[in-house]
């Protein structure tokens, strides 16, 4: 895993475990997979904070013009 202090971190949550943490963006996939594999038999329980994921999805959809606004 990386240790660069300048790298952005992403909040992850696991409602089943009651845990919240932040991991470097470069380690996100590995961190989620490791947690879910060790704690939840591979089931995708831990995830990026849903509030952040929804906001990011909205920005991407807007940038792609998927909201049907003025082009």
C-alpha positions in Angstrom: 0.0 0.0 0.0 1.1 3.6 -0.6 2.0 6.1 2.1 2.1 9.3 0.0 0.6 12.0 2.3 -0.4 14.2 -0.7 -2.5 11.4 -2.3 -6.2 11.9 -1.9 -8.1 9.6 0.4 -11.5 8.1 -0.1 -14.0 7.3 2.7 -15.1 3.7 2.9 -17.9 2.3 5.1 -19.0 -1.1 6.2 -22.4 -1.0 7.8 -22.2 -4.7 8.8 -19.0 -4.1 10.8 -20.0 -0.5 11.9 -16.6 0.8 10.6 -15.6 3.9 8.6 -12.1 4.7 7.4 -10.3 6.6 4.7 -7.8 4.9 2.4 -5.5 6.3 -0.3 -7.2 6.4 -3.7 -4.5 4.1 -5.1 -5.3 1.5 -2.5 -9.1 1.7 -2.6 -9.8 -1.4 -4.7 -7.4 -3.6 -2.8 -8.6 -2.3 0.6 -12.3 -3.0 -0.2 -11.5 -6.5 -1.7 -9.4 -7.4 1.3 -11.9 -6.3 3.9 -14.8 -8.0 2.1 -12.8 -11.2 1.5 -11.7 -11.5 5.2 -14.8 -10.2 6.9 -17.7 -11.1 4.6 -16.6 -14.2 2.6 -16.1 -12.0 -0.5 -19.6 -10.4 -0.5 -19.4 -6.8 -1.4 -20.4 -5.3 1.9 -17.8 -2.6 2.5 -18.0 0.2 -0.1 -17.1 3.8 -0.9 -19.2 6.1 1.2 -22.5 6.1 -0.6 -22.9 9.9 -0.3 -19.5 10.5 -2.0 -20.2 7.8 -4.7 -23.6 9.4 -5.5 -22.1 12.8 -5.7 -19.3 11.6 -8.0 -21.8 9.8 -10.2 -23.9 12.9 -10.5 -20.8 15.0 -11.6 -19.8 12.3 -14.2 -23.3 12.1 -15.6 -23.5 15.9 -15.8 -20.1 16.1 -17.5 -21.3 13.4 -20.0 -24.5 15.4 -20.7 -26.7 12.6 -19.4 -29.1 14.9 -17.6 -30.5 16.3 -20.8 -29.7 19.9 -20.1 -28.5 22.5 -22.6 -25.7 21.2 -24.7 
